[in-house]
Amino acid sequence: KLDLVVKNESSNDTYEVEGIDGTELEEFAVPRGTTRSVPYAVPSGAATHKVKCYVPGGPSTIIDLTAGGGSSDAARTETGSPEAEETEGGSSVVPHADPDPEATSIAEVALDIADFRQGADEQSFTITNQSGFAVDLGGWSVVTNAATAQRVGLPAGVVLAPGQSVTVHTSVGANSATDIYLNLPPDLAAHVYTPGDANTGFIEVVSNGEPGFFRYVLPAGPPGG
């Protein structure tokens, strides 16, 4: 079993990743400016497994995963690799919905982390559900320091419908349908994330169950406020 990690540095496009030519990898999306880790159970026996990464209606790349007798990854481009661009944020709000009880695979979930803001007493960012179904954020945690593996669980019952966003605040407050508070101490709330730092220069939302995460690397320069 291995973890496929796909980083999308585009500022506009969502990448789609899927197994082809008999490779049993369920299709999943990687929103702009995020990194996704999805587990893949490699079948026994020597074989080459093909994974396609593409922008719908745009360029695509085929990755050959070779298992058995050693391993190597070789990629060939069909119509050009997606270009890397500077990340940027964005958010939207739509009505709530109930989570889809059949959507149990981490590969089906697509969360977009964006719109990082630095305030005098807190930092904040948005999480947008780009899946095709509702997602309960209670199954996810926010990493506050990668070096110490510190994380704060998101509250159960905050359910994002497709396209819906919620703002996550590092400060203390009452959770609602549009805002979640991590309730960090006042002396820490404004200094959780630092662009360029190896351990705090990114925002990572991690699954509490099946392995997987979404990562947003903070852009250099002054954040919005």
Sine and cosine of phi, psi and omega as CSV:
sin_phi,cos_phi,sin_psi,cos_psi,sin_omega,cos_omega
0.00,0.00,0.68,-0.73,0.01,-1.00
-0.71,-0.71,0.27,-0.96,0.06,-1.00
-0.96,-0.27,0.83,-0.55,0.10,-1.00
-1.00,0.02,0.85,-0.52,-0.01,-1.00
-0.93,-0.38,0.87,-0.50,-0.03,-1.00
-0.86,-0.51,0.82,-0.57,0.00,-1.00
-0.95,-0.30,0.81,-0.59,0.01,-1.00
-0.94,-0.34,0.96,-0.28,-0.01,-1.00
-0.99,-0.11,0.14,0.99,0.02,-1.00
-0.95,0.31,0.50,-0.87,0.05,-1.00
-1.00,-0.09,-0.12,0.99,-0.09,-1.00
-0.79,-0.61,-0.55,0.84,-0.21,-0.98
-0.98,-0.19,0.56,-0.83,0.20,-0.98
-0.99,-0.11,0.77,-0.64,0.04,-1.00
-1.00,0.06,0.60,-0.80,0.14,-0.99
-0.93,-0.37,0.68,-0.73,-0.01,-1.00
-0.78,-0.62,0.72,-0.69,-0.01,-1.00
-0.41,-0.91,0.40,-0.92,0.11,-0.99
-0.99,0.16,0.58,-0.81,0.02,-1.00
-0.74,-0.67,0.19,-0.98,0.04,-1.00
0.79,0.61,0.68,0.73,0.06,-1.00
1.00,-0.03,-0.09,1.00,0.04,-1.00
-0.96,0.26,0.86,-0.51,-0.10,-0.99
-1.00,0.02,0.94,0.33,0.10,-0.99
-0.88,-0.48,0.89,-0.46,-0.04,-1.00
-0.92,0.39,0.65,-0.76,-0.03,-1.00
-0.87,0.49,0.68,-0.73,0.09,-1.00
-0.62,-0.79,0.34,-0.94,-0.06,-1.00
-0.95,-0.33,0.53,-0.85,0.08,-1.00
-0.85,-0.53,0.98,-0.20,-0.03,-1.00
-0.88,0.47,0.35,-0.94,-0.01,-1.00
-0.83,0.55,0.63,-0.78,0.09,-1.00
0.95,0.32,0.26,0.97,-0.03,-1.00
-0.81,-0.59,0.25,-0.97,0.10,-1.00
-0.86,-0.52,0.73,-0.69,0.01,-1.00
-0.88,-0.47,0.62,-0.79,0.12,-0.99
-0.87,-0.49,0.85,-0.53,-0.04,-1.00
-0.78,-0.62,0.78,-0.63,0.00,-1.00
-0.95,0.31,0.58,-0.82,0.05,-1.00
-0.69,-0.72,0.86,-0.51,0.02,-1.00
-1.00,0.10,0.95,-0.32,-0.04,-1.00
-0.97,0.25,0.82,-0.57,0.03,-1.00
-0.87,0.49,0.49,-0.87,0.00,-1.00
-0.94,0.35,0.43,-0.90,0.01,-1.00
1.00,-0.08,0.47,-0.88,-0.01,-1.00
-0.94,0.34,0.76,-0.65,0.00,-1.00
-0.19,-0.98,0.27,-0.96,0.10,-1.00
-0.94,-0.35,0.78,-0.63,-0.04,-1.00
-0.92,-0.39,0.74,-0.67,-0.10,-0.99
-0.97,-0.26,0.76,-0.65,0.02,-1.00
-0.83,-0.55,0.74,-0.67,-0.01,-1.00
-0.95,-0.31,0.79,-0.62,0.09,-1.00
-0.90,-0.44,0.80,-0.60,-0.11,-0.99
-0.45,-0.89,0.34,-0.94,0.19,-0.98
-0.99,-0.16,0.85,-0.53,-0.03,-1.00
-0.78,0.62,0.84,-0.54,-0.02,-1.00
0.98,0.21,0.11,0.99,-0.05,-1.00
-0.74,-0.67,-0.49,-0.87,-0.07,-1.00
-0.94,0.35,0.35,-0.94,0.01,-1.00
-0.56,-0.83,0.37,-0.93,0.03,-1.00
-0.72,-0.70,0.67,-0.74,0.08,-1.00
-0.97,-0.24,0.78,-0.62,0.03,-1.00
-0.93,-0.36,0.81,-0.58,0.05,-1.00
-0.99,-0.12,0.89,-0.46,0.07,-1.00
-0.98,-0.21,0.89,-0.46,-0.04,-1.00
-0.98,-0.22,0.84,-0.55,-0.01,-1.00
-0.88,-0.47,0.60,-0.80,0.03,-1.00
1.00,-0.08,0.76,-0.65,0.00,-1.00
0.91,0.41,0.64,0.77,-0.09,-1.00
1.00,-0.09,0.18,-0.98,-0.03,-1.00
-0.65,-0.76,0.53,-0.85,0.07,-1.00
-0.43,-0.90,0.50,-0.87,0.03,-1.00
-0.91,-0.41,0.83,-0.56,0.04,-1.00
-0.79,-0.62,0.73,-0.69,-0.03,-1.00
-0.89,-0.46,0.63,-0.77,0.13,-0.99
-0.77,-0.64,0.56,-0.83,-0.09,-1.00
-0.99,-0.16,0.75,-0.66,0.05,-1.00
-0.99,0.11,-0.81,0.59,-0.08,-1.00
-0.74,-0.68,0.40,0.92,0.02,-1.00
0.97,-0.25,0.65,-0.76,0.00,-1.00
-0.98,0.21,0.55,-0.84,0.07,-1.00
-0.86,0.51,0.67,-0.75,-0.05,-1.00
-0.98,0.20,0.60,-0.80,0.07,-1.00
-1.00,0.09,0.75,-0.66,0.00,-1.00
-0.71,-0.70,0.22,-0.98,0.02,-1.00
-0.92,0.39,0.68,-0.74,-0.02,-1.00
-0.97,0.24,0.44,-0.90,0.08,-1.00
-0.51,-0.86,0.36,-0.93,-0.12,-0.99
-0.99,-0.11,0.02,-1.00,0.02,-1.00
0.11,-0.99,0.41,-0.91,0.00,-1.00
-0.41,-0.91,0.30,-0.96,0.07,-1.00
-0.45,-0.89,0.32,-0.95,-0.02,-1.00
-0.75,-0.66,0.78,-0.63,0.08,-1.00
-0.71,-0.70,0.20,-0.98,-0.05,-1.00
-0.87,0.49,0.40,-0.92,0.03,-1.00
-0.95,0.30,0.29,-0.96,0.06,-1.00
-0.50,-0.87,0.26,-0.97,0.04,-1.00
-0.98,0.19,0.56,-0.83,0.02,-1.00
-0.91,0.41,0.48,-0.88,0.00,-1.00
-0.99,0.16,0.92,-0.40,-0.05,-1.00
-0.91,0.41,-0.32,0.95,-0.02,-1.00
-1.00,0.00,-0.18,0.98,-0.02,-1.00
-1.00,0.03,0.99,0.12,-0.12,-0.99
-0.96,-0.29,-0.23,0.97,-0.05,-1.00
-1.00,0.03,0.69,-0.73,0.03,-1.00
-0.88,0.48,-0.46,0.89,-0.03,-1.00
-0.92,0.39,-0.33,0.95,-0.03,-1.00
-1.00,0.09,-0.28,0.96,-0.09,-1.00
-1.00,0.02,0.66,-0.75,0.06,-1.00
-0.71,-0.70,0.95,-0.32,0.02,-1.00
-0.92,-0.40,0.73,-0.68,0.00,-1.00
-0.96,-0.30,0.85,-0.53,0.04,-1.00
-0.98,-0.22,0.78,-0.63,-0.09,-1.00
-0.32,-0.95,-0.08,-1.00,0.16,-0.99
0.84,0.55,0.73,0.68,0.04,-1.00
-0.92,0.39,0.72,-0.69,-0.01,-1.00
-0.72,-0.69,0.64,-0.77,0.04,-1.00
-0.96,-0.28,0.86,-0.51,0.06,-1.00
-0.93,-0.36,0.05,-1.00,0.00,-1.00
-0.93,0.38,-0.56,0.83,-0.09,-1.00
-0.87,-0.49,0.01,1.00,-0.05,-1.00
-0.31,-0.95,0.17,-0.99,0.21,-0.98
-0.85,-0.53,0.41,-0.91,-0.01,-1.00
-0.51,-0.86,0.31,-0.95,0.06,-1.00
-0.37,-0.93,0.22,-0.97,0.01,-1.00
-0.94,-0.33,0.51,-0.86,0.17,-0.99
-0.87,-0.49,0.83,-0.56,0.00,-1.00
-0.89,-0.46,0.73,-0.68,0.03,-1.00
-0.99,0.11,0.94,-0.34,0.04,-1.00
-0.98,-0.21,0.24,0.97,0.07,-1.00
-0.97,0.24,0.18,-0.98,0.05,-1.00
-1.00,-0.02,0.26,0.96,-0.04,-1.00
-0.46,-0.89,0.21,-0.98,-0.01,-1.00
-0.96,0.27,0.55,-0.83,-0.02,-1.00
-0.79,-0.62,0.78,-0.63,0.09,-1.00
-1.00,0.06,0.89,-0.46,-0.04,-1.00
-0.94,0.33,-0.10,0.99,0.04,-1.00
-0.89,0.45,-0.27,0.96,0.03,-1.00
-1.00,-0.03,0.21,0.98,-0.11,-0.99
-0.73,-0.68,0.39,-0.92,0.05,-1.00
-0.76,-0.65,0.41,-0.91,0.06,-1.00
-0.97,-0.26,0.81,-0.59,0.05,-1.00
-0.98,0.20,0.79,-0.61,0.00,-1.00
-0.96,-0.29,-0.22,0.98,0.11,-0.99
-0.30,-0.95,0.93,-0.37,-0.07,-1.00
-0.93,0.37,-0.54,0.84,-0.06,-1.00
-0.91,0.43,-0.61,0.79,-0.03,-1.00
-0.97,-0.23,0.06,1.00,0.00,-1.00
0.86,0.52,0.47,0.88,0.04,-1.00
-0.97,0.25,0.68,-0.73,0.03,-1.00
-0.52,-0.86,0.40,-0.91,0.02,-1.00
-0.84,-0.55,0.81,-0.58,-0.01,-1.00
-0.94,0.33,0.65,-0.76,0.08,-1.00
-0.99,0.15,0.53,-0.85,-0.12,-0.99
-0.95,0.32,0.65,-0.76,0.09,-1.00
-0.93,0.37,0.50,-0.87,0.03,-1.00
1.00,-0.10,-0.20,0.98,0.12,-0.99
-1.00,0.03,0.99,-0.17,-0.13,-0.99
-0.96,-0.30,0.83,-0.56,0.01,-1.00
-0.99,-0.16,0.83,-0.56,0.12,-0.99
-0.96,0.27,0.27,-0.96,0.05,-1.00
-0.81,0.58,0.80,-0.60,0.00,-1.00
1.00,0.05,-0.12,0.99,-0.05,-1.00
-1.00,0.09,0.54,-0.84,0.00,-1.00
-0.87,-0.50,0.39,-0.92,0.14,-0.99
-0.68,-0.73,0.59,-0.81,0.04,-1.00
-0.99,-0.11,0.79,-0.62,0.01,-1.00
-0.98,-0.20,0.82,-0.58,0.00,-1.00
-0.94,-0.34,0.63,-0.78,0.05,-1.00
-0.99,0.17,-0.25,0.97,-0.08,-1.00
-0.99,0.12,-0.09,-1.00,-0.01,-1.00
-1.00,-0.03,0.69,-0.72,0.02,-1.00
-0.06,-1.00,-0.01,-1.00,0.00,-1.00
-0.99,-0.14,0.79,-0.61,-0.01,-1.00
-0.93,0.38,0.54,-0.84,0.04,-1.00
-0.59,-0.81,-0.12,-0.99,0.00,-1.00
-0.93,0.36,-0.36,0.93,-0.07,-1.00
-0.90,-0.44,-0.19,0.98,-0.06,-1.00
-0.65,-0.76,0.71,-0.71,0.07,-1.00
-0.85,-0.52,0.67,-0.74,-0.01,-1.00
-0.90,-0.44,0.75,-0.66,0.01,-1.00
-0.99,0.13,-0.22,0.98,0.08,-1.00
0.84,0.54,0.70,0.71,0.06,-1.00
-0.99,0.15,0.40,-0.92,0.00,-1.00
-0.85,0.53,0.54,-0.84,-0.04,-1.00
-0.83,0.56,-0.56,0.83,-0.02,-1.00
-0.97,0.25,-0.17,0.99,0.00,-1.00
-0.93,-0.36,-0.46,0.89,-0.18,-0.98
-0.84,0.55,-0.53,0.85,-0.03,-1.00
-1.00,-0.05,0.04,1.00,-0.11,-0.99
-0.70,-0.72,0.50,0.87,-0.02,-1.00
-0.96,0.29,-0.71,0.70,-0.09,-1.00
-0.91,-0.41,0.68,-0.73,0.00,-1.00
-0.74,-0.67,0.94,-0.35,0.01,-1.00
-0.80,0.59,0.74,-0.68,0.03,-1.00
1.00,-0.05,-0.26,0.97,0.01,-1.00
-0.98,0.17,0.64,-0.77,-0.08,-1.00
-0.91,0.41,-0.48,0.88,-0.07,-1.00
-0.96,-0.28,-0.37,0.93,-0.05,-1.00
-0.78,-0.62,0.25,0.97,-0.03,-1.00
-1.00,0.00,0.25,0.97,0.02,-1.00
-0.51,-0.86,0.38,-0.92,0.08,-1.00
-0.95,-0.30,0.78,-0.63,-0.04,-1.00
-0.79,-0.61,0.78,-0.62,0.08,-1.00
-0.94,-0.34,0.87,-0.50,-0.18,-0.98
-0.91,-0.41,0.65,-0.76,0.07,-1.00
-0.94,0.35,0.67,-0.75,0.05,-1.00
-0.99,0.14,-0.23,0.97,-0.04,-1.00
-0.91,-0.42,-0.96,-0.27,0.01,-1.00
-0.86,0.52,0.72,-0.69,-0.07,-1.00
-0.83,0.56,0.70,-0.71,0.03,-1.00
0.26,-0.97,0.46,-0.89,0.01,-1.00
-0.41,-0.91,0.28,-0.96,0.14,-0.99
-0.84,-0.55,0.69,-0.73,-0.04,-1.00
-0.78,-0.63,0.68,-0.73,0.07,-1.00
-0.84,-0.54,0.92,-0.39,0.02,-1.00
-0.98,0.18,0.81,-0.59,-0.06,-1.00
-0.92,0.38,0.77,-0.64,0.01,-1.00
-0.93,0.38,0.50,-0.87,0.04,-1.00
-0.94,0.35,0.41,-0.91,0.01,-1.00
0.99,-0.16,0.16,-0.99,-0.04,-1.00
-0.89,0.45,0.78,-0.63,0.05,-1.00
-0.96,0.29,0.26,-0.97,0.03,-1.00
-0.91,0.40,0.36,-0.93,-0.02,-1.00
-0.47,-0.88,0.00,0.00,0.00,0.00
